[in-house]
Amino acid sequence: MDKKNRKVIIVGGGIAGCVLALALDKIGMKSEIFEARQIPKDDVGLFHYLSSNAMNVYKVLGIDDKLKDLGHECNGVIHYNEKGNQMARIDEKNSLKDYGIKSIMIKREFLTRVLREEVQSKQIPIHFGKKIQDIINIGKSNVTAYFEDGKSAEGNLLVGCDGVYSKTRRIILPNSPKPFYTKMVFTGGYTQTKITDKELNIIHSNYGKKGFLAYFVIPNSNEVWWWNGVSYPKEETREEMEKLSNEKWQQAMIEMYSEDPPLIQNIIRSNEINFIKYPISDMPSVDKWYKQNVCLIGDAVHATVPANGQGAAMASEDGLMLAKCLRDIEDIEEAFSKFQKLRQKRVEKIVKIGRTAGEGYLITNPIKKWFRNTMLILMLKSPFFGRMKDFFFGYSVEWDKNTNEIQ
Ligand SMILES: Cc1cc2nc3c(=O)[nH]c(=O)nc-3n(C[C@H](O)[C@H](O)[C@H](O)COP(=O)(O)OP(=O)(O)OC[C@H]3O[C@@H](n4cnc5c(N)ncnc54)[C@H](O)[C@@H]3O)c2cc1C
């Protein structure tokens, strides 16, 4: 069958699913998205840091300007110790020159809305209320997805973009390692508090006495976007967490940051504060990312702790890279194998760094804190850090280069 006549079933209409559909459209390959949510729900979640490497994916898809207009430029991160003194910084001021595009901070609702509207504007079908239940005819040209509503859909290949608890993964790789709860909850939200003496367009990341908190001041406003990662041993679902009283949560945070600089306390004490709470899952590495003509991308195969803000970026890079492999390689399984070869090393390194950074948020022991801070300073000030920065932000899928030429 001519590659262009293939139809791809995409399970999950999140970031990876939408990016993949848009990239397939670019190469003239048909796809259809099947999303579990009953309706498009953009007003959920917090905000994303979209680093240059993520923005370079959106540039290929032609949506970078829309995202830039809806977001705020981000020039890097400043790390502070518990006294509020600067320890080190990651400077992204020259990203336009170095990596061709600037990083941004953007509300998740804008990112998902832009992606979905772009999918819809290309007439790519996106069906809601389609929770995948089973897949049959794996390896045959009519691979078939069954949904909980009793309906089914056929395609020549299927890609699971259904997130960290991926049903597609459980169907095709039943023995693959399972995600696990990290005993950490990310909370965060938007608040109003006047911060005048801090650099704008930069993430301020504070390693306090008992806990971590980062914030981003929205230029020309009193709006502050903030988040933290806190120890929370009891495993609960997002829905259960959302039911916890905000007042009690705020009280616990006030206590946790009571010995930190007043600015941190002000953020938490603000009357207009709201808390969104995410229990964080991690996942051991998966050996094989596909089975015959069914493949996994994004969080479905390599979920990461959000401490280095790369989950959406990785999902987006995956979507573009998989479309490129399908464009350049005739055999579907070979294309999947090449995709995994080109992605796995990078993704696993980033997942590992994110895991270490996340663990660092929870340290309260003074000796361990000293060690963490020293390592952070040494790493960020090391002459080799430039290489690490390039690895994260300078990555490109090299859309125009034939996949067969990349080893
Ligand atoms: C608190 C927090 C902050 C974060 N901050 C950042 C950040 O700043 N920068 C960054 O790059 N990343 C960040 N991330 C990570 C990022 O959100 C994820 O890595 C990214 O969303 C992964 O995209 P995905 O499409 O693979 O999965 P998801 O976004 O989880 O999408 C999966 C989709 O599949 C659907 N689905 C699930 N099950 C089924 C099923 N059975 N059938 C059909 N559909 C199904 C879901 O409804 C969903 O729409 C953060 C994550 C968290 C939790």
The ligand as an ORCA input file, in Angstrom:
! r2SCAN-3c Opt
* xyz 0 1
  C       1.899     19.538     37.278
  C       2.543     19.290     35.955
  C       3.280     20.308     35.360
  C       3.900     20.093     34.131
  N       4.637     21.092     33.577
  C       5.258     20.907     32.388
  C       6.008     21.967     31.770
  O       6.123     23.055     32.334
  N       6.597     21.725     30.575
  C       6.484     20.528     29.938
  O       7.052     20.371     28.836
  N       5.770     19.493     30.486
  C       5.162     19.655     31.682
  N       4.434     18.654     32.254
  C       4.340     17.356     31.568
  C       3.289     17.305     30.462
  O       2.038     17.780     30.911
  C       3.107     15.881     29.950
  O       4.348     15.262     29.823
  C       2.427     15.912     28.578
  O       1.108     16.383     28.745
  C       2.408     14.551     27.927
  O       1.616     14.601     26.773
  P       0.877     13.289     26.237
  O       0.059     13.734     25.084
  O       1.855     12.203     26.071
  O      -0.066     12.846     27.441
  P      -1.335     13.596     28.032
  O      -1.185     15.056     27.959
  O      -1.583     12.953     29.354
  O      -2.504     13.192     27.035
  C      -3.071     11.902     27.022
  C      -4.452     11.987     26.415
  O      -4.966     10.663     26.261
  C      -6.297     10.619     26.752
  N      -6.573      9.246     27.203
  C      -6.173      8.653     28.351
  N      -6.602      7.385     28.408
  C      -7.274      7.161     27.257
  C      -7.951      6.028     26.717
  N      -8.057      4.871     27.396
  N      -8.534      6.127     25.492
  C      -8.450      7.301     24.777
  N      -7.828      8.405     25.256
  C      -7.233      8.335     26.471
  C      -6.324     11.644     27.881
  O      -7.635     12.078     28.161
  C      -5.434     12.756     27.325
  O      -6.141     13.685     26.560
  C       3.784     18.838     33.471
  C       3.021     17.823     34.073
  C       2.410     18.031     35.295
  C       1.608     16.927     35.929
*
